[in-house]
């Protein structure tokens, strides 16, 4: 094994994270971390299988059989779901496409890895809350305190915009228009931007938060108690803190874990229930495909019941004034004579 082997692998990994992902793909920090974790798990798996240190791995160690074994290990050894397995595979595909562009001598090996199929996964219904439940959670923070007002504004913003948690934590004051027409500029996956309208209630809450926090010199909207931008874990903690007391009063909510993404699902379902066209909801949420948005239609049981009732009503299966059949006396006489 030549010394150039490990050095070449390291150089290609470094160029993948320092050049390809941020400059060519425009990947977000969250995506970069997810890809980093996937490659870290892969290299640890390969090193253990080869009986060498990670630093001694070479490109020849990364073949289709090894990668397939790693994907199976994720499910069998790490108890990952099929969906997680497919996400890891997507990250590996991006990396091996980078290898293919920069190491043509091993093109066949990389192509074989890229040919590994995804695994069919059963799609679970999206978890969402009814509007009354969301409102109860939003109303829980103590708005007499500065931290309570921040929590209230964050929860209201998440529901209003159907924002991903990364979009909320990355929100800047310069992204907001707090005079009519109220709106926010959100930066989603792949650094795609979209404008989302704000309720007047949300705009008023943001305006007061700006006054309370003394936002001069602080570009981020949502800050933690240390004066740093709120993290994903911080936003999830705030939601859990205020959802837990509501769940105690509403036991039917206890079966599901309430996360910021559940608020996003709840926004989508509320828009559907209001009669909003699915293509508008797609743009509102920043979905790249209408198929992702259609998932909420199959989730909402109330909409299914309403559709069934309307179908039954208009199908004319049951007459509006059905007259029950009554046998005539002569027919009964005939039957008795048999």
C-alpha positions in Angstrom: 0.0 0.0 0.0 1.6 3.3 -1.1 1.6 6.4 1.0 -0.3 8.2 -1.8 -3.3 6.0 -1.2 -4.5 7.5 2.2 -3.3 10.9 1.2 -5.5 10.8 -2.0 -8.5 9.7 -0.1 -8.1 12.5 2.5 -7.6 15.1 -0.3 -10.8 14.0 -2.0 -12.7 14.1 1.3 -11.4 17.5 2.0 -12.3 18.9 -1.4 -15.8 17.4 -1.1 -16.5 19.3 2.1 -14.5 22.5 1.5 -15.2 23.0 -2.2 -18.0 20.8 -3.7 -20.7 21.0 -1.0 -20.5 24.7 -0.1 -19.4 26.2 -3.4 -21.0 24.0 -6.1 -24.0 22.5 -4.3 -24.7 25.5 -1.9 -25.3 23.0 0.9 -26.5 24.3 4.2 -24.5 23.7 7.4 -27.1 21.1 8.5 -26.6 19.1 5.2 -22.9 19.3 5.6 -23.1 17.9 9.1 -25.3 15.1 8.0 -22.9 14.1 5.2 -20.0 14.4 7.6 -21.7 12.0 10.0 -22.4 9.5 7.2 -18.8 9.4 6.0 -17.6 9.1 9.5 -19.7 6.0 10.1 -18.7 4.5 6.8 -15.0 5.0 7.4 -15.3 3.5 10.9 -17.2 0.5 9.5 -14.6 -0.1 6.7 -11.7 0.3 9.1 -13.1 -2.3 11.4 -13.9 -4.7 8.5 -10.3 -4.2 7.1 -8.6 -4.4 10.4 -6.9 -1.1 10.0 -7.0 2.4 11.3 -9.2 5.0 9.5 -6.1 7.0 8.6 -4.8 3.9 6.7 -7.8 3.5 4.4 -7.4 3.9 0.7 -9.8 4.5 -2.2 -9.6 0.8 -3.1 -11.3 -0.1 0.2 -14.5 1.7 -0.9 -16.2 -0.8 -3.2 -19.8 -1.7 -3.8 -19.8 -4.8 -1.6 -18.4 -2.8 1.3 -20.9 0.0 0.9 -23.8 -2.4 0.6 -22.6 -4.1 3.8 -22.4 -0.7 5.5 -26.0 0.1 4.5 -27.2 -3.3 5.9 -25.2 -2.6 9.0 -27.1 0.6 9.6 -30.4 -1.3 9.8 -29.1 -4.5 11.5 -26.3 -3.2 13.7 -27.5 0.4 14.5 -31.3 -0.2 14.3 -31.7 2.6 11.8 -35.0 2.9 10.0 -35.3 2.3 6.2 -35.8 6.0 5.7 -32.6 6.8 7.6 -30.7 4.1 5.6 -31.9 5.8 2.4 -30.8 9.2 3.6 -27.3 7.8 4.4 -27.3 6.3 0.9 -28.1 9.6 -0.7 -25.2 11.3 1.1 -22.9 8.5 -0.1 -24.1 8.9 -3.6 -23.1 12.6 -3.5 -19.7 11.7 -2.2 -19.1 8.9 -4.8 -20.2 11.2 -7.6 -17.5 13.6 -6.4 -15.0 10.7 -6.5 -16.1 9.7 -10.0 -15.4 13.3 -11.3 -12.0 13.4 -9.7 -10.6 9.9 -10.0 -11.5 8.4 -13.4 -9.0 5.6 -12.9 -11.5 4.0 -10.5 -14.6 5.0 -12.4 -16.0 1.5 -12.7 -15.8 0.9 -8.9 -17.6 4.2 -8.2 -20.3 3.5 -10.8 -21.0 0.1 -9.1 -21.5 1.9 -5.8 -23.8 4.5 -7.5 -25.9 1.6 -8.9 -26.8 0.3 -5.4 -30.6 0.8 -5.2 -32.5 2.5 -2.4 -34.7 0.3 -0.2 -38.4 0.6 -0.5 -39.8 2.2 2.7 -43.3 2.3 4.0 -44.3 5.9 4.3 -45.8 6.7 7.7 -48.6 9.3 8.0 -47.4 12.7 8.9 -48.1 13.6 12.6 -49.9 16.9 13.1 -52.0 18.8 15.6 -55.4 20.3 15.2 -55.5 24.1 15.3 -57.0 24.2 18.8 -54.1 22.1 20.2 -51.5 24.3 18.5 -53.1 27.5 19.8 -53.1 26.0 23.4 -49.3 25.4 23.1 -48.6 28.8 21.7 -50.6 30.5 24.5 -48.7 28.7 27.2 -45.5 30.8 27.6 -45.6 33.6 30.2 -45.6 36.6 28.0 -44.9 38.9 30.9 -41.2 37.9 30.8 -38.7 38.5 28.0 -37.9 34.8 27.5 -41.6 34.0 27.6 -42.3 36.5 24.9 -39.5 35.0 22.8 -40.9 31.5 23.2 -44.4 32.8 22.3 -43.1 34.5 19.2 -41.0 31.5 18.1 -44.0 29.1 18.4 -46.3 31.5 16.6 -43.7 32.0 13.8 -43.2 28.3 13.3 -46.9 27.7 12.9 -47.6 30.8 10.8 -44.9 30.1 8.3 -44.8 26.3 8.4 -41.0 26.9 8.8 -38.4 24.3 9.2 -36.6 24.7 12.5 -33.4 25.6 10.7 -35.3 28.3 8.8 -36.5 29.8 12.1 -33.2 29.6 13.9 -31.4 31.2 10.9 -33.9 34.0 10.5 -32.4 37.5 10.4 -34.0 40.8 11.3 -33.3 42.0 7.7 -35.4 39.1 6.4 -38.6 40.5 8.0 -41.0 43.2 6.7 -43.0 44.2 9.8 -45.1 46.8 8.0 -47.9 45.9 5.5 -47.6 43.7 3.6 -46.1 41.6 6.5 -43.8 39.0 5.2 -40.7 36.9 6.0 -37.9 35.7 3.7 -37.0 32.1 4.6 -33.9 30.2 3.4 -34.7 26.5 3.0 -32.9 23.4 1.7 -30.3 24.1 -0.9 -30.3 27.7 0.1 -33.6 28.2 -1.8 -35.4 31.3 -0.7 -39.1 32.0 -0.4 -41.4 34.7 0.8 -44.1 33.8 3.4 -46.9 36.2 4.5 -47.2 36.9 8.2 -50.3 37.3 10.3 -50.6 40.7 11.9 -50.4 38.9 15.2 -47.0 37.5 14.2 -45.7 40.8 13.0 -46.7 42.5 16.2 -45.1 39.8 18.3 -41.8 40.1 16.3 -41.9 43.9 16.6 -42.2 43.7 20.3 -39.5 41.0 20.5 -37.2 43.4 18.6 -37.8 46.1 21.2 -37.4 43.8 24.2 -34.2 42.2 23.0 -32.4 45.4 21.9 -31.7 43.9 18.5 -29.0 46.5 17.6 -26.0 44.6 16.5 -27.7 41.3 16.7 -28.6 40.0 13.2 -30.5 36.9 14.4 -34.1 37.1 15.5 -34.2 34.3 18.0 -31.5 34.3 20.6 -30.8 32.2 23.7 -30.1 33.5 27.2 -26.4 33.7 26.5 -26.9 36.1 23.6 -26.2 33.5 21.0 -28.4 32.5 18.1 -30.9 29.8 19.1 -29.9 26.3 18.0 -32.1 23.5 16.6 -31.9 21.7 20.0 -32.8 25.0 21.8 -35.9 25.5 19.7 -37.0 21.9 20.2 -36.5 22.3 24.0 -38.7 25.4 24.0 -41.5 23.6 22.2 -41.2 20.6 24.5 -41.3 22.8 27.6 -44.6 24.4 26.6 -46.2 21.4 25.0 -45.8 19.1 28.0 -48.3 20.9 30.2 -50.8 21.0 27.4 -50.4 17.3 26.7 -51.1 16.5 30.4 -54.5 18.2 30.0 -55.1 16.5 26.6 -54.0 12.8 27.0 -54.9 12.1 23.3 -51.8 14.0 22.4 -49.5 11.9 24.5 -49.0 9.1 21.9 -46.9 11.3 19.6 -43.7 13.3 20.2 -44.4 17.0 19.5 -41.4 18.5 17.6 -41.0 21.7 15.6 -41.6 19.6 12.4 -45.0 18.6 13.8 -45.8 22.3 13.8 -44.8 22.4 10.2 -47.1 19.5 9.4 -49.9 21.2 11.4 -49.6 24.3 9.3 -49.8 22.3 6.1 -52.9 20.4 7.3 -54.6 23.6 8.5 -54.0 25.2 5.0 -55.6 22.1 3.4 -58.6 22.3 5.7 -59.1 25.9 4.8 -59.4 24.9 1.1 -56.0 26.2 0.0 -54.9 24.7 -3.3 -52.1 22.1 -2.9 -49.8 23.8 -5.3 -50.0 27.0 -3.2 -49.2 24.9 -0.1 -46.2 23.5 -1.9 -44.8 26.9 -2.5 -45.7 28.1 1.0 -43.8 25.2 2.6 -40.9 25.3 0.1 -41.4 21.7 -1.2 -39.5 20.8 -4.3 -42.1 18.3 -5.4 -45.9 18.3 -5.3 -45.7 14.6 -4.2 -44.3 15.7 -0.9 -47.2 18.1 -0.3 -49.8 15.4 -1.4 -48.7 13.4 1.6 -50.8 15.7 3.9 -54.0 14.9 1.9 -53.7 11.2 2.8 -52.9 12.1 6.4 -56.0 14.2 7.2 -58.7 11.8 8.3 -61.3 14.5 8.6 -60.9 15.5 5.0 -61.3 11.8 4.0 -64.6 11.6 6.0 -65.9 14.8 4.4 -65.0 13.5 1.0 -66.8 10.2 1.7 -69.9 12.0 2.9 -70.0 14.2 -0.2 -69.4 11.2 -2.4 -72.3 9.4 -0.8 -74.5 12.4 -1.0 -73.9 13.0 -4.7 -73.7 9.4 -5.9 -77.4 8.9 -5.5 -76.9 5.4 -4.1 -79.7 5.8 -1.5 -83.0 7.5 -2.7 -83.9 10.6 -0.7 -87.4 9.3 0.0 -87.2 5.5 0.1 -90.7 3.8 0.5 -90.4 0.5 2.3 -91.9 -2.5 0.5 -95.2 -3.9 2.0 -96.7 -7.1 0.8 -100.3 -7.0 -0.3 -102.9 -9.2 1.5 -103.6 -11.4 -1.6 -99.9 -12.2 -1.9 -99.8 -13.3 1.8 -102.8 -15.5 1.1 -101.1 -17.1 -1.8 -98.0 -17.8 0.2 -99.9 -19.4 3.0 -101.6 -21.7 0.6 -98.3 -23.2 -0.5 
